Amino acid sequence: MKFKTTIKKFMPTTILATLLTTTLTLTFDKCLAETKQSNDWNVLFITSDEHNPKITGYEGNPTIKTPALDQLARQGTYFSKAYCATPVCAPTRQSIITGLYASQHGQYGNPDRFPETRKTWAHFFESKGYYTGLVGKTHHNNPSYHLGYSYWMEDSLLKAKRYKGGKFDSKDKILFDASPDKRFSAKIMNSLDDGHDGDVLKESIKFLTQNKDKKFFLHASFFAPHWPWSSPKEFYYMYDPAKIDMPVLINGDLDDDPLAKKKYKKAKWDQLTPEQQRLFRTRYYASLSWVDYNIGELLKKLEQLGLSKKTLVVYTSDHGDMAGEKGLWLKNLMFDSAARVPCIIRMPGVVPVNRKNEALINHVDLFPTIAGLVGANSGLPKMAGKNYAEVVKGKGSGSKYTFSMDQTNAEGAQILMVRSTRWKYILENKKQVLYDMEKDPNEINNLAQKTEYKSILREHKKALDDFLTSLKEPTDPNSL
């Protein structure tokens, strides 16, 4: 009897201990499994070239057809306040892969050469066990330097060449050749051409197929919708110029923005006819739908290979394109159409779906943020960018300011931009521009000369000065 009592007395504790031990073991195993899972994500980083983020279906454009990007946005989170480091191709691309601004990584403008002493995210992710690959445009002007990627299929190795020429619609040819800006002549535009991006898609799919059993990091770098707005025939004729949505032009819109007005006059865009404006915007749309198709094919291949649920997908562009807004075209400006970029992040089970995130984020933040999302952020080198992985997951508010700069040489930036949640402050050759982005999202009214905004100007000028001071701090190119 006493023995039975002892059993009754101690059995609950024993069972409890056993259950507790089992629970702790299961919890620990689960944690290990989750940790392992978090470190086993593949990365597919997709870039286009010169994509105005306003011209997407998921941001509400009534005309453009971007089904692949719209689906990606529904399956993940898109950022409505993502900005380029520089509204110029080459320097901002190197900002993405280094987390540094142009004055830090050393490629100031398109003609400059990216130094081989500067290491990139490819070196870092290789050190974390990733097999890294690059397919498409880099614009780093250093052919012998493969930027640390193990798999390398840059422009010069792709079969198709950009600007190789293509057949033209006869009506289009007349309008292009009559353009006062000769960059839009038919000889350069050669718009009926699938060339470069068809090969980027083919080689990217080849990479995914051959490396589906590895932990990989692939950068698929498309050229569209960059001028000269090339696309195959079925996309070229997808839109009717007579039905294209055109930005409303306001007389005197550029009068309080000297740099933009100077570019407008110098390029003779004020002499473009309405018919030419419509044609240009239509062909830009066609090229954009072409790159969207290629992105869709990449995402389909991920699904077919069973990789979608374990691959972090990021889509962005190197910068935007004015695409006729304010009568302006191309880039090199701090208006949102040129300096803001699309940014979509999909990570099943980690990143919120069908979510618009209004936190500020910049090209320089993508490297550390991706590393944070895949659990590989230990040992990150010193950089200008910040790890906003928690913000991407919907758990933080992000930075108070983000910055863009256009620095064409080592002497310093000609245009600087500070973006806060509400305001955009621009310093153009010592002249100030201020926009209230909540009340004036089309950036029409420059408030810099109004006395009631002096405190806002001082606040953003100080943020800019602090930013420029931070850029002077040395970075070690060999820190990776």
C-alpha positions as CSV (number, residue, x, y, z in Angstrom):
1,M,0.0,0.0,0.0
2,K,2.8,2.3,0.9
3,F,4.5,1.4,-2.3
4,K,1.4,2.3,-4.3
5,T,1.0,5.6,-2.5
6,T,4.6,6.4,-3.4
7,I,3.9,5.7,-7.0
8,K,0.8,7.9,-6.9
9,K,2.8,10.7,-5.2
10,F,5.6,10.7,-7.7
11,M,4.0,9.6,-10.9
12,P,2.5,13.0,-11.8
13,T,5.9,14.7,-11.4
14,T,7.7,12.0,-13.4
15,I,5.1,12.3,-16.2
16,L,5.3,16.1,-16.0
17,A,9.1,16.0,-16.2
18,T,8.9,13.6,-19.1
19,L,6.3,15.8,-20.9
20,L,8.4,18.9,-20.2
21,T,11.5,17.3,-21.5
22,T,9.7,16.1,-24.6
23,T,8.2,19.5,-25.2
24,L,11.6,21.2,-24.7
25,T,13.2,18.7,-27.1
26,L,10.5,19.2,-29.7
27,T,10.7,23.0,-29.3
28,F,14.5,22.9,-29.6
29,D,14.3,20.7,-32.6
30,K,11.7,23.0,-34.1
31,C,14.0,26.0,-33.5
32,L,16.8,24.2,-35.1
33,A,14.7,23.3,-38.1
34,E,13.5,26.9,-38.4
35,T,17.0,28.2,-38.1
36,K,18.2,25.7,-40.8
37,Q,15.2,26.7,-42.9
38,S,16.0,30.4,-42.5
39,N,19.5,29.8,-43.7
40,D,18.5,27.7,-46.7
41,W,16.7,30.3,-48.7
42,N,17.7,30.8,-52.3
43,V,17.7,34.3,-53.7
44,L,16.4,35.4,-57.1
45,F,17.2,39.1,-57.6
46,I,15.6,40.6,-60.7
47,T,16.3,44.0,-62.1
48,S,15.0,45.9,-65.1
49,D,16.4,49.1,-66.4
50,E,14.7,52.5,-66.3
51,H,11.3,51.4,-64.9
52,N,9.1,54.2,-63.8
53,P,7.3,52.7,-60.8
54,K,4.1,54.7,-61.5
55,I,3.7,52.6,-64.7
56,T,2.6,49.3,-63.1
57,G,-0.7,47.7,-62.7
58,Y,-0.3,47.2,-58.9
59,E,0.2,50.9,-58.4
60,G,-3.0,51.7,-60.3
61,N,-1.9,52.6,-63.8
62,P,-5.0,52.2,-66.0
63,T,-3.3,51.2,-69.2
64,I,-0.1,49.2,-68.6
65,K,-0.3,45.4,-68.6
66,T,2.1,44.0,-66.0
67,P,0.5,40.7,-64.9
68,A,3.7,39.1,-63.6
69,L,4.6,42.1,-61.4
70,D,1.1,42.5,-60.2
71,Q,1.0,38.8,-59.2
72,L,4.4,39.1,-57.5
73,A,3.1,42.2,-55.6
74,R,0.0,40.2,-54.5
75,Q,2.2,37.4,-53.3
76,G,4.5,39.7,-51.4
77,T,5.1,43.3,-50.3
78,Y,5.8,46.3,-52.5
79,F,7.4,49.5,-51.3
80,S,5.8,52.7,-52.4
81,K,8.7,54.9,-51.2
82,A,11.7,53.0,-52.6
83,Y,14.5,55.2,-54.1
84,C,17.6,54.7,-56.2
85,A,21.0,55.7,-54.9
86,T,21.6,57.5,-58.1
87,P,19.2,58.2,-61.1
88,V,21.9,56.9,-63.5
89,C,22.5,53.3,-64.6
90,A,26.1,52.4,-63.7
91,P,26.7,54.0,-60.3
92,T,23.3,52.9,-58.9
93,R,23.9,49.3,-60.0
94,Q,27.1,49.2,-58.1
95,S,25.4,50.8,-55.1
96,I,23.0,47.8,-55.1
97,I,25.8,45.2,-55.0
98,T,28.0,47.1,-52.5
99,G,25.5,48.9,-50.2
100,L,27.6,52.0,-50.8
101,Y,26.9,55.3,-52.6
102,A,28.9,56.3,-55.7
103,S,31.3,58.5,-53.7
104,Q,32.2,55.4,-51.7
105,H,32.4,52.6,-54.3
106,G,34.1,54.8,-56.9
107,Q,32.0,54.5,-60.1
108,Y,30.6,58.0,-60.2
109,G,29.0,57.9,-63.7
110,N,28.3,55.7,-66.7
111,P,31.7,56.1,-68.3
112,D,33.7,55.3,-65.2
113,R,35.2,51.9,-64.4
114,F,34.3,50.0,-61.3
115,P,37.5,49.2,-59.3
116,E,38.3,45.5,-59.0
117,T,39.5,46.2,-55.5
118,R,35.9,46.8,-54.4
119,K,34.2,43.6,-53.3
120,T,30.5,43.0,-53.7
121,W,27.6,41.1,-52.4
122,A,28.6,38.1,-54.5
123,H,31.8,37.7,-52.5
124,F,29.7,37.9,-49.3
125,F,27.0,35.4,-50.3
126,E,29.7,33.0,-51.6
127,S,31.2,33.1,-48.1
128,K,27.8,32.1,-46.7
129,G,27.6,29.0,-48.9
130,Y,25.7,30.4,-51.9
131,Y,26.5,29.6,-55.5
132,T,26.2,33.0,-57.1
133,G,25.4,33.9,-60.7
134,L,24.9,37.0,-62.8
135,V,23.1,37.1,-66.2
136,G,22.7,40.3,-68.1
137,K,23.6,43.9,-67.7
138,T,26.2,45.1,-65.1
139,H,27.5,48.4,-66.7
140,H,30.6,48.2,-64.5
141,N,33.0,48.8,-67.5
142,N,35.6,46.4,-66.1
143,P,35.4,43.2,-68.4
144,S,38.1,41.3,-66.6
145,Y,36.4,41.7,-63.2
146,H,33.4,39.3,-62.6
147,L,32.3,41.0,-59.4
148,G,32.8,37.9,-57.4
149,Y,30.1,35.8,-59.1
150,S,30.9,32.1,-59.8
151,Y,28.6,32.0,-62.8
152,W,29.1,34.9,-65.2
153,M,27.0,35.6,-68.3
154,E,27.4,39.4,-68.8
155,D,26.3,41.4,-71.8
156,S,29.5,40.7,-73.8
157,L,28.9,36.9,-73.6
158,L,25.2,36.9,-74.6
159,K,24.6,36.1,-78.3
160,A,22.3,39.0,-78.9
161,K,23.6,42.6,-79.0
162,R,21.7,45.6,-77.9
163,Y,21.0,48.2,-80.7
164,K,21.5,45.5,-83.3
165,G,18.7,46.9,-85.4
166,G,15.2,45.7,-86.2
167,K,12.3,46.2,-88.6
168,F,10.3,49.3,-88.2
169,D,6.7,50.3,-88.6
170,S,6.8,52.8,-91.5
171,K,4.6,55.4,-89.7
172,D,6.8,55.2,-86.6
173,K,10.0,55.6,-88.6
174,I,8.7,59.0,-89.9
175,L,7.9,60.2,-86.4
176,F,11.1,59.0,-84.8
177,D,13.2,60.5,-87.6
178,A,11.4,63.9,-87.2
179,S,12.3,64.1,-83.5
180,P,14.4,67.2,-82.6
181,D,16.2,65.0,-80.0
182,K,18.3,62.7,-82.3
183,R,18.5,60.1,-79.5
184,F,15.1,59.1,-80.7
185,S,15.9,58.8,-84.4
186,A,14.8,55.5,-86.1
187,K,18.4,54.5,-86.6
188,I,18.9,54.3,-82.8
189,M,15.4,53.2,-81.7
190,N,15.2,50.0,-83.8
191,S,12.3,49.0,-81.6
192,L,11.2,45.7,-83.2
193,D,13.8,43.6,-81.5
194,D,13.7,41.0,-78.7
195,G,17.5,40.5,-78.7
196,H,19.1,41.0,-75.3
197,D,16.4,40.2,-72.8
198,G,15.3,37.0,-74.6
199,D,18.8,35.7,-74.0
200,V,18.8,36.9,-70.3
201,L,15.7,34.9,-69.8
202,K,17.1,31.8,-71.5
203,E,20.4,31.9,-69.6
204,S,18.7,32.6,-66.3
205,I,16.4,29.6,-66.7
206,K,19.4,27.5,-67.6
207,F,21.1,28.6,-64.3
208,L,18.0,27.8,-62.3
209,T,17.6,24.4,-63.9
210,Q,21.2,23.4,-63.5
211,N,21.5,24.6,-59.9
212,K,18.1,23.7,-58.5
213,D,19.7,21.4,-55.9
214,K,22.1,24.1,-54.7
215,K,21.6,27.1,-52.5
216,F,21.9,29.8,-55.1
217,F,21.9,33.6,-55.5
218,L,21.0,34.6,-59.0
219,H,20.9,38.2,-60.3
220,A,18.8,38.3,-63.6
221,S,19.5,41.7,-65.1
222,F,17.1,42.7,-67.9
223,F,17.7,45.7,-70.2
224,A,14.1,46.7,-70.9
225,P,12.3,49.1,-70.7
226,H,15.5,51.3,-71.1
227,W,15.6,53.5,-74.2
228,P,15.5,52.6,-77.1
229,W,12.4,50.7,-75.8
230,S,12.9,47.5,-77.8
231,S,10.4,44.7,-77.8
232,P,9.2,41.8,-80.0
233,K,6.4,42.4,-82.5
234,E,3.6,41.0,-80.2
235,F,4.5,43.5,-77.5
236,Y,5.4,46.4,-79.9
237,Y,1.8,46.5,-81.1
238,M,0.2,45.8,-77.8
239,Y,-0.7,49.4,-77.2
240,D,-2.4,52.0,-79.5
241,P,-0.8,55.4,-79.3
242,A,-4.2,57.0,-79.7
243,K,-5.4,55.3,-76.5
244,I,-2.3,55.6,-74.4
245,D,-2.7,57.5,-71.1
246,M,-0.7,60.7,-71.3
247,P,0.4,62.9,-68.3
248,V,-1.3,66.3,-68.1
249,L,1.2,69.0,-68.9
250,I,0.9,72.2,-66.9
251,N,2.2,75.5,-68.3
252,G,5.1,76.8,-66.2
253,D,5.5,73.5,-64.3
254,L,9.3,73.7,-64.7
255,D,9.7,77.4,-64.0
256,D,10.7,76.8,-60.3
257,D,13.0,73.9,-61.1
258,P,16.0,75.3,-63.0
259,L,17.8,72.1,-63.7
260,A,14.7,70.3,-65.1
261,K,13.9,73.3,-67.3
262,K,17.4,73.4,-68.6
263,K,17.3,69.8,-69.6
264,Y,13.9,70.2,-71.2
265,K,15.1,73.1,-73.4
266,K,18.5,71.6,-74.2
267,A,17.0,68.3,-75.4
268,K,14.4,70.2,-77.4
269,W,11.6,68.2,-75.8
270,D,9.5,71.4,-76.0
271,Q,9.5,70.8,-79.8
272,L,8.1,67.3,-79.7
273,T,4.6,67.0,-81.3
274,P,1.7,65.4,-79.3
275,E,1.9,62.6,-81.9
276,Q,5.6,62.0,-81.1
277,Q,4.9,62.1,-77.4
278,R,2.2,59.5,-77.7
279,L,4.4,57.2,-79.8
280,F,7.3,57.4,-77.4
281,R,5.2,56.6,-74.3
282,T,3.5,53.8,-76.2
283,R,6.8,52.1,-77.1
284,Y,8.0,52.6,-73.5
285,Y,4.9,50.7,-72.4
286,A,5.5,48.0,-74.9
287,S,9.1,47.4,-73.7
288,L,7.9,47.4,-70.1
289,S,5.3,44.7,-70.9
290,W,8.1,42.7,-72.6
291,V,10.2,42.7,-69.5
292,D,7.2,41.8,-67.4
293,Y,6.6,38.8,-69.6
294,N,10.2,37.6,-69.1
295,I,9.8,38.1,-65.3
296,G,6.7,36.0,-65.5
297,E,8.5,33.2,-67.3
298,L,11.3,33.2,-64.6
299,L,8.7,32.9,-61.9
300,K,6.9,30.1,-63.7
301,K,10.2,28.2,-63.9
302,L,10.8,28.6,-60.2
303,E,7.3,27.0,-59.7
304,Q,8.0,24.2,-62.1
305,L,11.3,23.4,-60.4
306,G,9.6,23.4,-57.0
307,L,11.7,26.3,-55.8
308,S,9.1,29.0,-55.2
309,K,8.5,28.2,-51.5
310,K,12.2,28.4,-50.6
311,T,13.3,31.3,-52.8
312,L,13.4,34.9,-51.8
313,V,12.4,37.0,-54.9
314,V,13.2,40.7,-55.1
315,Y,12.3,42.9,-58.1
316,T,13.6,46.4,-58.6
317,S,15.0,48.7,-61.3
318,D,18.1,50.8,-61.4
319,H,16.1,54.0,-61.7
320,G,13.0,55.3,-63.4
321,D,12.2,57.2,-66.6
322,M,10.2,60.4,-66.8
323,A,8.3,58.8,-69.8
324,G,6.7,62.1,-70.8
325,E,5.7,63.4,-67.4
326,K,6.2,67.2,-67.3
327,G,7.3,66.9,-70.9
328,L,10.5,65.2,-69.8
329,W,12.1,61.9,-70.8
330,L,14.8,59.5,-69.6
331,K,16.5,60.0,-66.2
332,N,19.1,62.1,-64.3
333,L,16.4,63.9,-62.3
334,M,15.0,63.7,-58.7
335,F,11.3,63.7,-59.6
336,D,9.7,60.4,-58.5
337,S,9.3,59.2,-62.0
338,A,13.0,59.1,-62.4
339,A,14.4,58.7,-58.8
340,R,11.8,56.4,-57.3
341,V,12.0,52.7,-58.2
342,P,9.7,49.7,-58.1
343,C,10.6,47.3,-55.2
344,I,8.7,44.1,-54.6
345,I,9.8,41.4,-52.1
346,R,8.3,37.9,-52.0
347,M,9.3,35.4,-49.3
348,P,6.5,32.9,-48.6
349,G,5.7,32.6,-44.9
350,V,8.0,35.4,-43.9
351,V,7.0,38.6,-45.8
352,P,3.4,39.8,-45.6
353,V,1.4,39.1,-48.8
354,N,-0.6,41.7,-50.8
355,R,0.9,44.5,-48.7
356,K,1.9,48.0,-49.5
357,N,4.7,49.2,-47.3
358,E,5.3,53.0,-47.1
359,A,8.6,52.8,-45.3
360,L,11.5,54.5,-46.9
361,I,14.0,52.2,-48.5
362,N,17.0,52.7,-50.9
363,H,19.1,50.7,-53.2
364,V,21.9,50.7,-50.7
365,D,19.7,48.9,-48.2
366,L,19.0,45.9,-50.4
367,F,22.3,44.1,-49.8
368,P,22.0,44.1,-45.9
369,T,18.3,43.6,-46.0
370,I,18.5,40.5,-48.2
371,A,21.2,39.1,-45.9
372,G,19.0,39.8,-42.9
373,L,16.0,38.1,-44.5
374,V,17.8,34.9,-45.3
375,G,19.6,34.7,-41.9
376,A,23.0,35.5,-43.3
377,N,23.6,38.9,-41.9
378,S,26.5,38.1,-39.5
379,G,29.8,39.5,-40.6
380,L,28.3,42.1,-42.9
381,P,30.9,44.7,-44.0
382,K,30.5,48.4,-43.2
383,M,28.2,50.1,-45.6
384,A,25.9,53.0,-46.0
385,G,22.8,50.7,-46.3
386,K,20.8,49.4,-43.4
387,N,19.3,46.0,-42.7
388,Y,15.6,46.6,-42.9
389,A,14.6,42.9,-42.8
390,E,12.2,43.5,-39.9
391,V,10.6,46.4,-41.8
392,V,10.1,44.2,-44.8
393,K,8.3,41.7,-42.4
394,G,6.0,44.5,-41.4
395,K,7.5,45.0,-37.9
396,G,9.2,48.4,-38.1
397,S,8.9,51.9,-39.4
398,G,12.2,52.2,-41.2
399,S,14.4,55.2,-41.5
400,K,13.4,58.9,-41.1
401,Y,15.3,59.9,-44.3
402,T,16.6,58.3,-47.4
403,F,19.0,59.9,-49.9
404,S,19.8,60.0,-53.6
405,M,22.7,61.7,-55.4
406,D,23.9,62.3,-58.9
407,Q,27.7,62.5,-58.8
408,T,29.3,62.5,-62.3
409,N,32.9,62.9,-61.0
410,A,35.0,62.8,-57.9
411,E,34.4,66.5,-57.2
412,G,31.1,66.0,-55.6
413,A,27.4,65.6,-56.4
414,Q,25.6,68.0,-58.7
415,I,22.2,67.0,-57.4
416,L,21.3,65.8,-53.9
417,M,17.9,64.6,-52.7
418,V,16.6,64.0,-49.2
419,R,13.3,62.1,-48.9
420,S,11.4,62.0,-45.6
421,T,8.0,60.5,-45.1
422,R,6.2,63.7,-46.2
423,W,8.8,65.9,-47.8
424,K,11.3,65.8,-50.6
425,Y,14.2,68.3,-50.4
426,I,16.5,68.7,-53.4
427,L,19.7,70.7,-53.7
428,E,20.6,71.4,-57.3
429,N,23.8,73.3,-57.7
430,K,23.2,75.2,-54.4
431,K,19.6,75.9,-55.4
432,Q,16.9,74.5,-53.1
433,V,13.7,72.7,-54.1
434,L,11.1,71.5,-51.6
435,Y,7.9,69.4,-52.3
436,D,5.1,68.4,-50.0
437,M,4.7,64.8,-51.3
438,E,1.4,64.3,-49.4
439,K,-0.4,67.3,-50.8
440,D,1.6,67.6,-54.1
441,P,2.6,64.1,-55.2
442,N,3.1,65.3,-58.8
443,E,5.8,67.7,-57.6
444,I,4.5,70.9,-59.1
445,N,4.8,73.5,-56.4
446,N,8.3,74.3,-55.2
447,L,7.9,75.6,-51.6
448,A,11.6,76.5,-51.0
449,Q,11.1,80.2,-51.3
450,K,8.1,80.4,-48.9
451,T,9.1,81.7,-45.4
452,E,6.6,79.3,-43.6
453,Y,8.7,76.3,-44.7
454,K,12.1,77.6,-43.4
455,S,12.2,75.1,-40.5
456,I,11.5,72.2,-42.9
457,L,14.3,73.4,-45.1
458,R,16.7,73.6,-42.2
459,E,15.7,70.1,-40.9
460,H,16.3,68.5,-44.3
461,K,19.5,70.5,-45.1
462,K,20.9,69.3,-41.7
463,A,20.0,65.7,-42.6
464,L,21.7,66.1,-45.9
465,D,24.9,67.6,-44.3
466,D,25.0,64.7,-41.8
467,F,24.6,62.3,-44.7
468,L,27.4,63.8,-46.6
469,T,29.6,63.7,-43.5
470,S,28.9,60.0,-43.1
471,L,30.0,59.4,-46.7
472,K,33.5,60.7,-45.9
473,E,34.1,57.9,-43.4
474,P,36.6,55.4,-45.0
475,T,35.4,52.0,-46.1
476,D,37.6,49.0,-46.5
477,P,37.2,47.5,-50.0
478,N,38.7,44.2,-48.7
479,S,36.4,44.0,-45.6
480,L,34.5,41.1,-47.1
